């Protein structure tokens, strides 16, 4: 599986459990194929822990379903409109409560079959239809890409003294150093020099944490950014879009 360099740098520790599980499901499917059994269905999602809002963290203990950490580009999940941070509650009305149950339910279906997914997205319950495909080959799996969120902003870390100087809570706050013109952050009203200290209610202490929150925020979702500007606390909402493609580096001779 191939992720962009920036994505790996931001999410190495967080993605590993999801990637390992996805590869485990693929290995299980490969053994079925080796026994001449029917090909298994594939949805194209990653499971695992992700940075979520304090509201989500409180509800995680009792919420049903399986949280989605990432969605593969051009997969059945992506075409169905599934997003990172969604929670799949049921597949064809059969409730699922663990990644293993969800993987087994999907793998037991034939490619080409339509399935109805019951999904919780924050406070809403949705029903999305996905048409499963055959699991990509092991070689193709090395080239799949995860949908990465982007709002068109760059930030820099601040020492604790400057965090306090700008009025951010203790141990939190990064300064916006660049806003891409006409990007989602620009449209939301984010400005150079803003000090962002919360994203969806979660304290942000470093540029890396902000990057992770955006990349893993779920394309199509909105992020609520709480910031200090000229001594005033401001909240803006930015819609996450797909990260622009960056040219691949040419291999060195």
C-alpha positions as CSV (number, residue, x, y, z in Angstrom):
1,X,0.0,0.0,0.0
2,X,1.4,3.4,-1.0
3,X,0.7,6.6,0.8
4,X,2.1,10.0,-0.1
5,X,5.2,11.0,1.8
6,X,3.4,13.9,3.7
7,X,0.6,11.5,4.7
8,X,3.0,8.9,6.1
9,X,5.0,11.6,7.9
10,X,1.8,12.8,9.6
11,X,0.1,9.5,10.4
12,X,2.7,6.8,10.7
13,X,1.8,5.6,14.2
14,X,-1.9,6.0,13.7
15,X,-2.2,4.3,10.3
16,X,-0.3,1.2,11.1
17,X,-3.1,-0.7,13.0
18,X,-5.5,0.0,10.1
19,X,-3.1,-0.9,7.4
20,X,-2.1,-4.1,9.2
21,X,-5.8,-5.1,9.5
22,X,-6.5,-4.3,5.9
23,X,-3.5,-6.4,4.8
24,X,-4.7,-9.2,7.0
25,X,-8.1,-9.2,5.4
26,X,-6.3,-9.3,2.0
27,X,-4.2,-12.3,3.0
28,X,-7.3,-14.2,4.2
29,X,-9.0,-13.5,0.9
30,X,-5.9,-14.7,-1.0
31,X,-6.0,-18.0,0.8
32,X,-9.6,-18.5,-0.2
33,X,-8.7,-17.8,-3.9
34,X,-5.9,-20.3,-3.6
35,X,-8.5,-22.9,-2.7
36,X,-10.6,-22.1,-5.8
37,X,-13.4,-20.6,-3.7
38,X,-15.4,-17.7,-5.0
39,X,-13.8,-14.3,-5.2
40,X,-14.6,-12.1,-2.2
41,X,-16.1,-8.6,-2.2
42,X,-14.1,-5.5,-1.3
43,X,-15.2,-2.2,0.1
44,X,-12.0,-0.2,0.3
45,X,-11.8,1.2,3.8
46,X,-9.3,1.4,6.6
47,X,-10.1,0.7,10.2
48,X,-8.3,2.0,13.3
49,X,-8.2,4.8,15.8
50,X,-8.4,8.3,14.5
51,X,-8.3,11.8,16.0
52,X,-11.9,12.7,16.7
53,X,-13.8,15.4,18.6
54,X,-14.3,15.3,22.4
55,X,-18.0,14.6,21.6
56,X,-17.0,11.6,19.5
57,X,-14.6,10.4,22.2
58,X,-17.3,10.5,24.8
59,X,-19.7,8.6,22.7
60,X,-17.1,6.0,21.5
61,X,-17.5,4.0,24.6
62,X,-21.2,3.2,23.9
63,X,-21.6,3.9,20.2
64,X,-22.3,0.9,18.0
65,X,-20.6,0.1,14.7
66,X,-17.1,0.3,13.2
67,X,-15.3,3.7,12.9
68,X,-13.7,4.3,9.5
69,X,-10.2,5.8,9.6
70,X,-9.7,6.1,5.8
71,X,-11.3,5.6,2.5
72,X,-9.4,4.3,-0.6
73,X,-9.5,6.5,-3.7
74,X,-11.9,5.2,-6.4
75,X,-13.0,2.3,-4.2
76,X,-16.6,1.2,-3.7
77,X,-16.6,3.1,-0.4
78,X,-15.4,6.3,-2.1
79,X,-18.0,6.0,-4.8
80,X,-20.8,5.4,-2.3
81,X,-19.8,8.6,-0.4
82,X,-18.3,7.0,2.7
83,X,-16.0,9.3,4.6
84,X,-13.3,9.0,7.2
85,X,-14.8,9.3,10.7
86,X,-18.0,7.7,9.6
87,X,-19.2,4.7,11.6
88,X,-20.6,1.7,9.8
89,X,-23.4,0.3,11.9
90,X,-24.9,-2.4,9.6
91,X,-24.4,-4.1,6.3
92,X,-27.7,-5.1,4.6
93,X,-29.4,-4.6,8.0
94,X,-27.0,-7.0,9.7
95,X,-25.4,-5.1,12.5
96,X,-21.6,-5.0,12.9
97,X,-19.7,-4.1,16.0
98,X,-16.0,-4.8,15.2
99,X,-13.7,-4.4,12.2
100,X,-13.5,-8.2,12.1
101,X,-17.3,-8.5,11.7
102,X,-17.4,-5.9,9.0
103,X,-14.5,-7.4,7.1
104,X,-16.0,-10.9,7.3
105,X,-19.4,-9.6,6.2
106,X,-18.0,-7.9,3.1
107,X,-15.5,-10.7,2.2
108,X,-18.4,-13.2,2.2
109,X,-20.2,-11.4,-0.6
110,X,-19.5,-11.7,-4.3
111,X,-17.9,-8.8,-6.3
112,X,-20.6,-6.8,-8.2
113,X,-23.1,-7.1,-5.4
114,X,-24.9,-4.0,-4.1
115,X,-24.9,-3.7,-0.3
116,X,-26.7,-1.2,1.9
117,X,-24.6,0.4,4.6
118,X,-26.2,2.0,7.6
119,X,-23.8,4.8,8.6
120,X,-23.6,7.2,11.5
121,X,-22.0,10.5,10.6
122,X,-21.8,12.7,13.7
123,X,-25.4,13.2,14.8
124,X,-27.0,11.8,11.6
125,X,-27.8,8.3,10.4
126,X,-27.4,7.7,6.7
127,X,-28.1,4.8,4.3
128,X,-25.4,4.5,1.6
129,X,-25.4,1.9,-1.3
130,X,-22.1,0.5,-2.4
131,X,-21.4,-1.9,-5.2
132,X,-18.6,-4.2,-4.1
133,X,-15.7,-5.0,-6.4
134,X,-13.2,-7.8,-6.4
135,X,-10.3,-7.3,-4.0
136,X,-7.3,-5.8,-5.8
137,X,-4.3,-8.0,-6.4
138,X,-1.4,-7.8,-3.9
139,X,0.5,-5.8,-6.5
140,X,-2.3,-3.4,-7.1
141,X,-2.7,-3.0,-3.3
142,X,0.8,-1.5,-3.2
143,X,-0.4,1.4,-5.4
144,X,-3.8,2.3,-3.8
145,X,-4.0,5.7,-2.2
146,X,-6.0,6.9,0.7
147,X,-8.2,10.0,0.3
148,X,-6.4,12.8,2.2
149,X,-8.1,15.8,3.5
150,X,-6.9,19.3,2.7
151,X,-8.1,22.9,3.5
152,X,-5.2,24.9,2.0
153,X,-3.3,26.0,5.1
154,X,0.1,25.7,6.7
155,X,1.1,26.4,10.3
156,X,4.2,26.6,12.5
157,X,4.8,25.5,16.0
158,X,4.9,28.1,18.8
159,X,6.9,28.0,22.0
160,X,4.8,28.0,25.2
161,X,5.6,31.6,25.9
162,X,4.1,32.8,22.6
163,X,1.1,30.5,23.0
164,X,0.3,32.3,26.3
165,X,1.1,35.6,24.7
166,X,-1.5,35.2,22.0
167,X,-4.1,34.0,24.6
168,X,-4.2,30.3,23.7
169,X,-4.8,27.7,26.4
170,X,-1.7,26.4,28.2
171,X,0.2,23.9,26.0
172,X,-1.9,24.6,22.9
173,X,-1.8,26.7,19.7
174,X,-0.1,26.9,16.3
175,X,0.3,29.9,14.1
176,X,-1.1,30.0,10.6
177,X,1.8,30.8,8.3
178,X,0.1,30.4,4.9
179,X,-3.4,30.3,3.5
180,X,-3.9,29.2,-0.1
181,X,-6.0,31.8,-1.9
182,X,-9.5,30.6,-2.7
183,X,-8.9,27.4,-0.7
184,X,-11.3,26.1,1.9
185,X,-9.4,27.8,4.8
186,X,-9.5,31.1,2.9
187,X,-13.2,30.7,2.3
188,X,-13.7,30.0,6.0
189,X,-12.0,33.3,6.9
190,X,-8.7,31.9,8.3
191,X,-6.0,34.5,8.2
192,X,-2.2,34.7,8.5
193,X,-1.2,35.1,12.1
194,X,-4.2,33.3,13.5
195,X,-3.4,31.0,16.4
196,X,-5.4,27.8,16.1
197,X,-5.7,25.9,19.4
198,X,-8.6,23.5,18.9
199,X,-10.0,21.4,16.0
200,X,-13.5,20.0,16.6
201,X,-13.0,20.4,20.3
202,X,-9.6,18.7,20.5
203,X,-6.6,20.7,21.7
204,X,-3.9,21.3,19.1
205,X,-0.4,21.6,20.4
206,X,1.7,21.2,17.3
207,X,1.7,21.7,13.5
208,X,1.8,18.0,13.2
209,X,-1.3,17.5,15.2
210,X,-3.1,20.1,13.0
211,X,-1.9,18.3,9.9
212,X,-3.2,15.0,11.2
213,X,-6.6,16.5,12.1
214,X,-7.0,17.8,8.5
215,X,-5.6,14.8,6.6
216,X,-7.7,12.4,8.6
217,X,-10.7,14.6,9.0
218,X,-12.7,13.0,6.2
219,X,-13.1,14.5,2.7
220,X,-16.5,16.3,2.6
221,X,-16.7,16.8,6.4
222,X,-16.3,20.2,8.0
223,X,-13.7,21.1,10.6
224,X,-14.5,23.6,13.4
225,X,-11.3,25.5,14.2
226,X,-11.1,27.6,17.3
227,X,-8.5,30.3,17.2
228,X,-7.2,33.5,18.8
229,X,-7.0,36.7,16.6
230,X,-6.0,40.1,18.1
231,X,-7.0,38.9,21.5
232,X,-10.4,37.6,20.6
233,X,-11.5,34.0,20.4
234,X,-13.0,33.1,17.0
235,X,-14.5,29.9,15.6
236,X,-14.5,29.2,11.8
237,X,-15.7,26.2,9.9
238,X,-13.7,24.9,6.9
239,X,-14.9,22.2,4.5
240,X,-12.4,19.4,3.8
241,X,-11.6,18.7,0.2
242,X,-9.4,16.1,-1.5
243,X,-5.7,17.0,-1.2
244,X,-4.3,18.2,-4.6
245,X,-2.0,15.7,-6.3
246,X,1.7,16.4,-6.0
247,X,4.0,15.4,-8.9
248,X,5.8,12.2,-8.2
249,X,9.5,12.5,-7.6
250,X,11.7,11.2,-10.4
251,X,13.8,8.3,-9.3
252,X,17.5,9.2,-8.8
253,X,19.9,7.6,-11.3
